[in-house]
């Protein structure tokens, strides 16, 4: 992935993408908690793709923004289609494209028509921005071949400091006017694990994995951001490893994020293992 040279004449959306890139992939962050959290999430997403989806597969990256997952997966041998509502970001992503197969399909994924289904669809930090997540997952499932996968991340609605409602307690029709806004101020609700699993099954998806991760120390939350520059990385990583592996209510309440892997069933598939 290329590091583009900043140009003050860029459109505002490019400038905003570049600021996020500095924190996420180019190593010039002024917020170490944000960067550490992003890198943990990125590692888990890429590991899940490589575990479930063989290289060479066709992947659709929905709401891909500045294209960091699109470009990384293309470099790892996947054939990736970038998608985002903001068509003007295509030019910015192309500035960073170094190698690998990347196609571009800007627009609303509810409305786009593709020539063929995908082997996998990536929906990272998207569902909480959509007024009707139930319809969204049903649409995404129809974009995937039988036996293919949907890989997603979203904030954990059971996190003890979560202040947003569950989807079932929100007002979807009223949320339509506010949906698709980027960044955390565009979150309409947060999904706790039981609601997330229910939406997936309602969409006909098999649950292959649901993992909660990212404790407050990893993110630098609860005023731990002051500790991060002083704390050895190995200690923070060990804490994250431990808190993402223990089960029970403590994990549901203490971890800030969720990663899920769903499979589109084949005709002969049996019961959901989760």
Secondary structure, DSSP 8 states (H G I E B T S, - for coil): -------TTS-HHHHHHHHHHHHHTSS--S-HHHHHHHHHHHHHHHHHHHHHS-TT-EEEEET-TT-HHHHHHHHTT-EEEE--S-TTHHHHHHHH--SSEEEE--S-TTT---SS-EEEEEEES-GGG-S-HHHHHHHHHHTEEEEEEEEEEEEBTTSTT--S--GGGS-HHHHGGGTT--SGGG----B-HHHHHHHHHHTTEEEEEEEEE--HHHHTTTTTHHHHTTS-HHHHHHHHHHHTT--SHHHHHH--EEEEEEEE--TT--S---
